[in-house]
């Protein structure tokens, strides 16, 4: 069973969007969209779910300037994904 068959049978996908299935066989697509593929097959959580649970230690984000927000984002995202 392919990953998408959990939700919709393959014969329906083949009629509606055959490219949506077979595009994932392309190594370049899988390389460029690796995170999305891993989310789709339930190997990693979606980033918006991670963002909901990560505490950043700042209570009043509205008062921070853009540069400070970007610095904070870099600091937090590096600790989440190890980049």
C-alpha positions, -999 to +999 in steps of 0.1 A: +000+000+000+013+034-009+012+063+016-017+081-001-039+050-001-045+055+036-068+084+027-079+079-009-077+047-030-050+047-057-075+043-086-091+076-076-058+094-074-048+080-109-080+095-124-079+128-106-042+136-103-018+110-116+010+135-114+004+139-077+014+102-072+042+098-096+060+130-090+074+115-057+092+089-078+115+117-091+146+118-070+151+156-076+116+163-063+121+142-032+155+159-026+141+194-029+109+187-010+124+163+015+108+178+047+073+178+030+077+143+019+087+132+054+057+150+068+034+133+043+046+098+052+044+106+089+082+105+096+084+140+110+059+165+124+048+195+104+067+226+113+036+245+123+030+218+149+065+222+162+060+260+164+029+256+186+049+238+213+083+255+213+087+282+240+109+311+230+111+329+264+096+361+251+061+372+263+056+404+243+066+396+207+045+426+194+070+450+210+101+435+194+116+451+163+120+431+131+158+424+135+153+411+170+125+388+158+146+375+130+175+368+155+151+351+178+138+330+150+172+319+139+181+310+175+150+289+180+149+272+146+185+261+150+177+244+183+147+226+167+161+212+135+198+212+144+207+236+116 
